[in-house]
Amino acid sequence: MFAPLARRDQRAKGLTYLRGLLLDGRRKSMQPMAERLGVDHQGLQQFL
């Protein structure tokens, strides 16, 4: 799905974002999603 992205870090953040969308949780905004994933919300926000 993220293979067309040129950089490896972009593909990794894309997969992390997708995983966050699929996790349980009512809020799908960046900060709560990043907390559930254990990643920095700013890095995830920069992907978008």
Secondary structure, 3 states (H helix, E strand, C coil): CCCCCCCHHHHHHHHHHHHHHHCCCCCCCHHHHHHHHCCCHHHHHHHC
